[in-house]
């Protein structure tokens, strides 16, 4: 699997074309519910490689992309409560996270 040099590069190369092909999809996998730990893509961020799970919501990824384009870093590193895995979340996120990005 390709590891993109940045989130912006992954978004431009994979997510924009997915949204054009499936404008009604809410999630990267097109499903409406249920988990999906299939890896959609990988990218580099802060000298680490991160993976995006396919059940991530496109809207949340689009928010991150727009913030990067505006010169803001949208992500904060935190740990999962159960497994203590390092993950990325949106800063100042309100409501359900629907963003599943984990350290590889």
Secondary structure, DSSP 8 states (H G I E B T S, - for coil): --EESSHHHHIIIIIHHHHHH-TT-SBTTS-SSS----EEEEEEETTEEEEEETTSBHHHHHHHHHHHHTT---EEEEE-TTT--EEEEETT--S-----EEE-
